[in-house]
Amino acid sequence: MDYDRLTTVIRRLALEAGDRIMEIYNSEDFEVRAKSDDSPVTEADEAADALIAEGLAEAFPGVLVVTEEQAASHSESAESFLIVDPLDGTKEFVKRRGEFTVNIAYVENGTPVRGVVYAPAKGRLFYTDASGQSVEETGEFGKDEAGPVKPIKVTAPDNAALMVVASKSHRDQATDDYIAKYDVKDMTSAGSSLKFCLVAAGEADLYPRLGRTMEWDTAAADAVLRGAGGKMVRFDDHTDFTYGKSGYENPFFIAFAPGVELKPAS
């Protein structure tokens, strides 16, 4: 894979998808339907999915593209593939909270090695550069030329005063019980894959997720986290988190800054 070209393409597609999403977000009304798993889907999800899938297929012919909204892609597998969540945080989108993201990742041999996470309503753009270092871009977000970027890196955590981030729409008692095992200085809630980016940028130390997710929900942000020196492991046994699993369904997980003394699941 040509990582320079990959970075350019996925950044541009994420921005273009973000523009389309914001057009719908800022409209007076939009349709919300329930998918077969009862999760919500909007025309913004579908429009962004189609835009990104078409752009990736044109730029990287022969590379498998797995997208949330195209069920046919979920039955395919490959050692290397692109994986897309065109609008993570649909519940935040529907409630007009702004905490939703566009996510595109490239996975090699079970590991997301490059990714982009764009939060158009928040004006935050995170991605891995061609070298694999994670950055946050500021400025005008021009489609053809990147603006100023700053490298991001996880912070060295203080286990006596941890900063924890948890899901805004999927918080439950099991999550609260697990977080209670730690010495927490402050805790914040956030929507979508932004939670990973907060850890990657040093704004949080720990993000546990005890709930159902799919690989497209996490791959891009996981790549950003890894490129910032962070880690992601399975919740049950703290082993490495991998991608390309059958059905693309994730186990529970913990995303964290190295140095956090992880507590056992039970």
Order of alpha helices (4+ residues) and beta strands (2+ residues): alpha-beta-beta-alpha-beta-beta-alpha-beta-beta-beta-beta-beta-beta-alpha-beta-alpha-beta-alpha-beta-beta
